[in-house]
Structure formats: structure tokens, C-alpha cells
């Protein structure tokens, strides 16, 4: 009875995964080995050309740029999230839930719209520059967008909750007596952080890294809007292949390559003894 | 020989908001002794321990460790170490790294650390366990690691917060003996927190009995058991038959107490006043079953039920008194009364502890 119920209950989600995740993936995988023709279609001829094309310097550079932006974004997110989570964790239950709700609150607005909001703030004639100019703190308006800085601001802003949530979940699970024991044994605050807190929150940290790093490579609209389209990221490249260049097989190949990178990251983490408790095993 | 005071508490108080958890605590702990803080849960005993370790700030008063005022000195800089209730071993570190943690904090040389950890492992009988992780150890083994982790720092005082509460009964008794042996071997002062009175009695040099944040009595286990100074102390330590009554009169060096309006007990006079309330405590093993006829302090009782634990019989008996009596009898004495319906219990002067008042 119980087993039948479990099966039935998991039917919708299984159906959802199959139809909307697995099938499209299989389709993309299949597509990536096909030859594109000149009018945005493809012919059913097996080729590895799409994958070989990835090793072209132009595209390797896109990979490098994307990973660079994603890396910087992830590091900044970590640097903000740890102090924030430790701060929240010290507060009363009530304050904790209020603060965490505030973290999730931006999700109620579409991220594209929020990115437009940042444009209002960061432009040359934007709010930040206007205030700084009027207070004579700066003489010339700062270039806060249409460059890498703009992209990183946008990425960090959009992806920060994805670092905070798993990290907070990990930190709140640390038994406070471990910290007390470390203090008792003569550990300074910094030592406690690096020797106790970080090792005990590695799973949350890694989940956060995955959830920031991967989307960061794919969020093309942020680099389009805040980077002024000057910097090509993998997300932009994939989007362009599908929508502009209409070279679907090549777009599919990049997607598969990206998937492979993600998988490798998880493998490396697992190999080094990491657990994936917070995401229930990826 | 007068021992040195190693820990001194002067008017130490702790309150959370308006709640006073520890009230005006004064205590001197001597070097090399085991002092146990005993009391029901929530009596503030762990809070006192945490204030000594520095994990909890005092609200008022002063704490001295080895003569130094601990005001403003954080836990990491105090020469005491704690064994936590469920050990709090670092789950991500091996047995070796757990034990070495304190020395690494002191930036000792690697060779030194290796040597000392090895010695410690030998001391707690865990040779060859270096690489294991805490979750791969049994409760008793975790306990030993916790002991080693604290002792390796050569603390002036070792603070133990209910260290045996997570162990099963048999292991508890074994670890009790081991702890005491270890303490005698190393001569380190132990301050030990427990709510288990038998643990306190068997381990301590002195017991500090606490209730609601105050000291009820500070005495050796023998003193506390034989001469409790309050009804609470008598009741909390060991089993006791406790009667409260009123002095009816005093004459010829004897006092007459009336209990439950029915039973007269004669006591040796100790300057009692007529009408004064007294509490009389008799331990179950001191209850005398007698066939000899005495002129006073004889109570007719009837067996209600009994249990046999291998060495003694515990007998519950009813009488004209409100509360049932509890007696601990040898096999021979039990045989004497087993088949009698009504038999007599004799309250000897020397077996009764009298507490002035009814509290």
C-alpha cells in the first residue's frame, strides 16, 4: 500500500522530469552530432565537427571569459555569504526568519526586471553617480556598467541568495558546542572559522558554488544588459547559436560541453570526499 | 597539610534578564581535589561551570583561577579545559587531530605534539586509534578521546559537564573508576557537574549540593549522606525516610516529637523549644527491625511489598504514619519478619538525623 502510494505520489514529478528535462536533453545530445545546413536547419549526418569547433581560439576565449566572470562572482558571493550567515545564525529565531525571508524576497520579481532596475542605479546619469556627484565625492561619473564591473555586480546580486541559502542551512546545523570546545582549547576566532566552521560547512559551500558558478555562465541577459553586449559569455554564445546564427547543432554542442563541465565539478568534489546532503545528491 | 586554593568564586551571580540563575556564589576549590556540583536539572550547576571556563560571562562577582582574576580573560586564554556533555569531538578531525588541537593552538612543535598525543593515547588506552574519526568510535571511546583532548593541555583545572550521562549503566561505572584513577595519577583538580547522586558520592572529595542557583550544602560525601543539613539534602542524596513533626516538650535531656498526630518519637535534647518544627531523617539501611521490647520509639508496621536485589531486600511497610516506610534489610533480618503480619521498627537515637525546621 505504502509503496504503491509512494509510486503514485512521485508520478507527477517523474513525468515532469522525463518530459521537460530528460527528453530535451536527449534531443540536445542527439542534435549536437548533426550537421547544420545553411538555412538554420540541420541534416541527419553524423559529425564531430560541432565539438571540434569548440577548440577554436575564438570559442576557447569565450569559455575563459565566462569562467573568469563566474569565478570572480562566486568568490565575491562566498566572501559576502559567510559573514552574513554567521551574523544571522547568532540572532534569535524570529530575527533569523525575517532576515532569511528578506534574502528570498527578490525572487518575487522577475530577474530580468531586477536587472533593468540595476541599470537605473548604475548608469552614468544613474542614481549612484548622481548622488556621488552632487556630494562632490567624485568629479567624473564612474563607469559602473557596460563593462565587466557591471556584469559582476549584476551576477553577484542575482546569484547571492543561491550561495546564502545552502550555506546558511549548513551553518545553522553546526552544533554550537564544537565552537565552544574550540574556544576552550585555545582557538582564536579566525582559527575557529578556518578549522571548524569552514570544514563543517563544505557541503553547503559546494552546493552554493555550483548554484552560483553554473548559472553565472549561462545568465546571458545580465551580460547583455549590464555588460552592454561587449563581453561574450557562454550563455550569450549558446543563445546566439540558437536564436541569431541559427546553428542549432553547434549550440547543442556547447550546451553539452557545459553540462560536462558541471558534471566534472561534482565528480571532483565527490572524489575529494564531499557529500551532497543539502541537495539530496546531485 | 593546607592545600592551595586553585579556583575561587567570590559573590558570583548570573542572571538572564530578570531570571537569577546563579545567586551569590562563594566557593574555594583546592588543588588536586574533585569537587562535584550536584543538583536537579536547571539548578545552575552547569552555568557555574561555564562561567569558570569562560564560555559564559558572569553578571557580577569575581572568579580567580590560580590567584588570577579572570575578569576580561576569554575562554581561549584560561588555563582550564572542559569535557562537554556529549564530548563535542570535532567530527571532521581524526582522533589524532582532535587530541592535538589544543597543542596546535599553542603552536607547539610537531615532534612534541606527536610525542604528547602518543602518551595521551596510551594513558586513555586508545593506542592505534589515531586515524579514526569520532563517528567510528563507541560512546566509551569517544569519552576517552574527549578526556585526552582536554588533559593534553595540562589544565590547572579540568571541568567535566555531566561527562558520563551519555553512557550506559555498566560503562558509566567503569568510566567512573577510570576517571578517579586518572585524577589521582595526574593530580589535576576536577570540577565535576552531575545530577546523579551516586556518581557524586562515589567520585568526589567534596560535594556541592545546589538548588535554584544557591548552595545548599558543601561537604564530603560522608558528611552529606550522614549529616544532611536540610530536608532537601537528605531527600536528594540517597534514600531516606523523612518525617516532620513538632516538639511537644523537653524534659530530662529528652525531647518528645509528635509526628502525624499519632506517633511520638523521643530525641536527645539539643536545645529544642516547645512548638518548634523538626525534620527527622532515617536512612533505609538504618531502620531497625526489632523483637526486643523498648519503652519508646517503637512503631508497629505491616509489610506492603518488597523487592530483592541480590544483596538486600527493600521493604515498603505501612504504619499509622501517612508515608510508607522504606527499609533495607539483610536476608537474615528479612527472614525474621517475612511471615509476621505486624512487626516493630525501632528508631534509635544514633540512626536519626534531626534537622531543625521543616525545610
Interface residues (C-beta under 8 A of the other chain):
Chain A: X175 X177 X178 X180 X181 X182 X183 X184 X185 X186 X187 X188 X191 X196 X199 X200
Chain B: X53 X54 X55 X74 X75 X76 X77 X80 X81 X82 X84 X85 X86 X88 X89 X90 X91 X92 X101 X102 X105 X106 X149 X150 X153
